[in-house]
Amino acid sequence: MNKIYDLTIIGAGAAGLFASNEYLKTCRVHRKKPSLCLLEKNDEAAKKIYATGNGRCNFLNADASEDVYNDPEYVGKIFSEVYIDDLLDEFSDLGILPTEEDDGRMYPRSKEAASIAHALIEGAKGADIHYGFEVADASKEDGIFIVRSRDGKEIRSKKLMIATGGKAGIKFGSDGMGFKLAKAFGHTVIKPVPALVPMTTDAELAPIAGVRTEAMINLVSDDNGKKSILAFEYFGEVQFTNDAISGICIMDLSRWIRLGDGITYTLSVDPLWDFEKEDKKMIIQAFPLEYLVPAKLAAYMHEHMQDDCTMKFNITGTKGWPDAQVTSGGVATAEINPLTMESTKVPGLYFAGEVIDVDGPCGGYNLSFVFASAYLAGSAAAV
């Protein structure tokens, strides 16, 4: 007869590994023998973490607030149970000392993502890890969860956690399987879309490819004639490539792009943001534009600049899943207890991380949520 674990976690990424650490730690506190299985489709754990933050891993934000997330009320309940200082204590126990940079961005002191990956893998020691386990489906039968692989293997457990991530980072194995599993258990899944991703436009960008400039940007949606300002006077560095508009500020706004019938978006870029509106034309007449902004951009602005001295771009979409850093959408938060991360539909089923419909801007906010949710899920599943 197959072994029945107390808990099986699907996914050995940031959420799954951190939840494993919390599960094992809580078992030790309660003097309970751990019985944990960790399933990973790749041939190694933490594959996506190694590449996070250009290999540096901005793993937390010291100033993380629920207000920056798409579901602030839900995230606020989670942060009331576990917050950044608690997570820093956990990482300290794993041997990670942080260093803080601008805007509260926290990195491991080594400035190497591998430090976070190795620490999380070390923290999961004590779990039975099955690599190359590509999940085909999962079900609950007679009170026991059964997870089946595509090559016919079965893993049985009393509790199950879905920590698969979303669909962002396809090259690291993220394929949306967690959403399929959640639906199979009767959960609602908010349509996943790519987030923190460059925007595409129908404008010809080749003349300004490679240009970087600080700018004030606005994003306006038009839903069959009904206009809504999604972002007003949002500041940051804008980067232009041959086929997209990028930069942290642009990627932050990409979270709100939801294309559909009759829905369009207009992005306004103002490289002359530091001049008063009424003074801009006078400034341009008095000073060569190529001395005020990068020369390639100046030539482009002479041809495309609007009456208000801004550039406007029709946004046709985003670069999609291969370039997305985060998934927007996922398992509906209304169906997950924010204090334990347990399903309100299926007892013993837990969720952690990006598979949940919570997303935030660039800067360590998304991993802050991932680790907070995994902390609660792992410790709750152990008791």
N, C-alpha and C positions, 0 to 999 in steps of 0.2 A: 504493500500500500504506500502511496506517495506520502512524503512528509508534509505535515500541515504546519506552516509557519504562523506565528502570531501576527506578523505584518509583512506584506510585500509592497515595495515601492517601485513603480514603473518610471524609470528615468534616473540616470546617474549624472545629472548635470548639477547646476548650482542648487536648485530646490531639493532634488532627491538626496544629494550628499549631505546638505545641511540638515535636512529632516532626519536623515539616518543618524547623524551625530547627536541630535537632540533626543531621538528615540533611545539610543544606546545609553546616553548620559542619564536620562530619566529612569531607565531600567536599573541602572546601578544605584541611583538614589533610593529607589524602592526595593532594592535587594531582590530584583526580579531577573531571572535568567533571560537574556535577550534572545529572541527568535525572529531574525530579520532576513528577508531576501530582497536583493536589489537587482532589478533587471535593466540592462542597457543594450540597445541595439548596435551601438558601435563596438569596436574592439578595444576601446579604452574609455575611461570616465573623464568627465569635465572637458570634453573636446572643445566646446564653445567658449569656456572660460579662458582658455589659453590665448584666444584671439581678442578677448574683450578689451576695449579701451586701447586699441592699437598695440596690444600685448602688454599693457600696463595695468589694466583692470581697475577701473573706478568702481569699487565694490560697494560703497555706501556714500550717502550725502549727510554731512553733519547737521544740516539745516532742514532735513526732510520734513515736510508738512503735508498733511492730508489735502490741503487746498490745491496742490499742484496736480493731483490725480483726477482721472475722469470720474471717479466715484468717491468723493471726499468723505461722505458720511460713513461708508463701509470701511475705507482705509483708516479713518479716525478711530473706529472701534478696535481695529487691529493694533494700531499704535498706542491705544490706551492700555493694552496688555503687554506689549513688547515694543520698545523704541530703540533708537540708535545706540544709546549708551549700553543697553542690554546686549545688543548685537556685538558691539565692540568688546564687551566682556567675554562673549563666546569666542570671538576671533582671537582674543588675547590668550584664552585657554588653548587654542589651537596653534599658538605660537606666532600669530600675526600682529605686528605693531603697525599702526597706520600713520600716514603723513597726510596733512590736509593742505589742499591748494585752493585756488580761487573758487568762490561761490560754494564753499563747503564740500568740494569734491575730495573724497578720501581714497587713497591708494595704499597698497602695502608699502612699507618702508623701502623694500628692495626695488620698487617701481617695476616689478615683473609679475605679470599675471600668473606665471607658473607657481609663484609662492602661494597664491590663493588656491589654485588647483591642487597642489600637493598637500596643503593643510587640510582641505576638505576631504580628499581621498584618505588621508591618514585618520581623520576623524571618523570615517565610516568603517574602519577596521573592526571586525566583529560581526559584520554582515556577510552573508553568503552572496557574492556578486556573480551574476551570470552575464558574461559579455556575449555579443553576437545574438542576443535574444530579441528577435524581431516579433513584436506582439501582433497576433492576428485578431484576437478578440478576448473579451473577458466577460464573465457572468457570475452570478451568485446563486448557488444551488444548495438547498438544505442548510443555509446559514454559513456556507463556506464559499469564498471567492476562488474562482478558477481562472487563471490566465493561461492562454494557449499561444504558442509560438507558431510561426508560419511553417516550421519544419516538424510540427507535431508534438513538441514538448508541452508539459503542463506543470504549472506551479499552483499550489493550493495554500490558502492562508485564511485566517479568521478576519483579518482586516486588510484593506487595500488602499493605497495612496497613488493618485495619478499626479505625477510631477514631470510630465513629458516636455514641458515648454509649449510654445505655440507653433507657428509656421515660419517665423523669422529665423534666418540662419540655416537654410536648406542644406548647405554644404557641410554643416556640422551634424546633420541627422534630423533636424526638426522638420516634421512632415505633417503635423496636424493630427496625428493618431490619437492624442489625448482627447480631442474634440469628438472623434468618432466613438471612443469608449464612453465618454460622458453621455452622449446621446443614447447609446445602448442601455445605459442605466436610467434613462428617463429624464436626463437633465436638459435644460434649455441652453443652447449655445448661441450667443450673440455673434453675428457674422464676423469672422476674423478678417482684418484688412492690414496691409503693411503699414508700419508706423516708424517714425524716426528714420525717414528715407528721403532722398532727393526728389524734388518735384520735376515733372516734365511739362513742356510747353510747346505750342505750335510755332513759337518765334524761332528765328534762325539765330542760334547762339554761337556758331563757329567763330565769328569775328571777335567775340569776347571770351572765348574759351581760355581758361587759365587765370582769368582776372579774379582777384579777391578785393573786396572793399567793404568797409563798415557802412551800414545803411540802416535807415528806419524802414520797416516793412509793415504793410497792412494786407490782410487777407479778407476778401469779401466773397460770400457765396450768393448765388442767384438760383433760387429754387422756383422755376417756372414764373419768374417775375417778382418773387418775394426775396428782397435782398437782406442779408444778415452780415454784420461785421463779426468775423470770427477772431480777428486780432487787430488791434489798433495801436499804432506806434510801438511796435515790437522791435527791439534793437539787437543788432548783432552783425557778425561778419557774413557776408553773402559771397558764395563762390560759384562761378560759372564754368560749366564744362561744355563739351560739344553737344551733349544731348540732355542736359538737366541743370537745374538750379539747386545748389546745395549750401552747406554751412549749418552750424548748430541751430541757429534761429529758424532756418527753413525746415529742418528736420523736425524741430519741435512742433511747428505748425502743421506738418504733414499728418499728424495724429487726427486732424479734423476732416481730412479729405474723404468724402463719401460720394463718389460719382454715381449718377443714375440718370434716368430719363428726365430731361429738362433741368438738370442741376449743373451749374457751371461755377467756376472759381476764377477770381481775378486777384493777382498778386501785384501790389504796388511797391516799388523799390525806390527809395530816396537816398542817393549817395550824398546829397547836400543837406542832410538832416540837421546839421548844426547851425544853419542860417535860418533866420526868420522867414516865413513864407513870403511876406511882402518885399523882402530884400533880395530874394534869389535871382530874379531876372537882372537886377542892377549889378549884383556880384558877378554874374556870368558875363555881362557886358564890360565890366571893369577889369576882369581878370581872365586870362585864357583858361578855358575849361580843362584843358589837359594839364594845367598846373594845380587844379583843384581835386581831380580824380585821376586814376591811372589813364594813360594816354589812349589805350585801346578802348577803354570804357567811354572816354570823352568823345571819340569818333563815333561810337555807337549812339551815344546820347544825342549828338547833334542831329542824327537822323530819326531817332525814335522818342525823343523826350516829349512829354506831354506839356500842356500849358502850365501845369503846376510844378514843372521842372522835375517830375518823377518819371520813371519808366513803368509801364504796366504790361503784365504778361498774362495771357489766357492760360490757365493751368489745365492741362489735359489729363493729368493723372500723376502717378509716382513711378519710380523705377522698379517697384514691385518687390516680391519676396526675396530674390537673390541679394538685394541691396538693403533690405530692411533690418534694423537692429532690434526691433521689438514688434510684437503682435498687439494690435488694438482689437478688442473683442475677445470672446472666449466664454467659458462657463459662467452663467448668470450668477452674480453675487447674491441675489435674493435666495438662492438655493443652497448657500454654503454658510454655516454658522461662523461668524467672524471671530469668535472667541476660541474655537477649537479647529476650524477649517473642515469640520465634518459635514457631509451631505445631509440636508434636511429631508432628502427623499429615500436614501438608502443607508441604513445604519451600518457603521463600520467602514464606510467609503469616505476618503479624505482627498482634498485637493491642496496643492501648493504651487506657487510660482506663476509663471506666465500663462499657463493654461486657463487661468481665471481672467474674467473680464475686468482687469485693472491695468492701466498703463499711465506712465508719467513722462515728463520731458527728459532730455539728455542731462547727465550730471550725476549718475549714481542713484537716481530715484527709483528706477525700475528694479535694480538689484536690492535696494533697501526693502522694497515690498516683497520681493522673492524670498529674501532671508527671513523677514518678519513672519510671513505666512508659513514658511517651512519650520520655523522655530515652534510656532503654535501647533502645527499639524503633527510634527514629530513627537513633541512632549505629550500631546493629548492622546495620540495613538498608543502610547506606552502604558497607559493606565486604564 
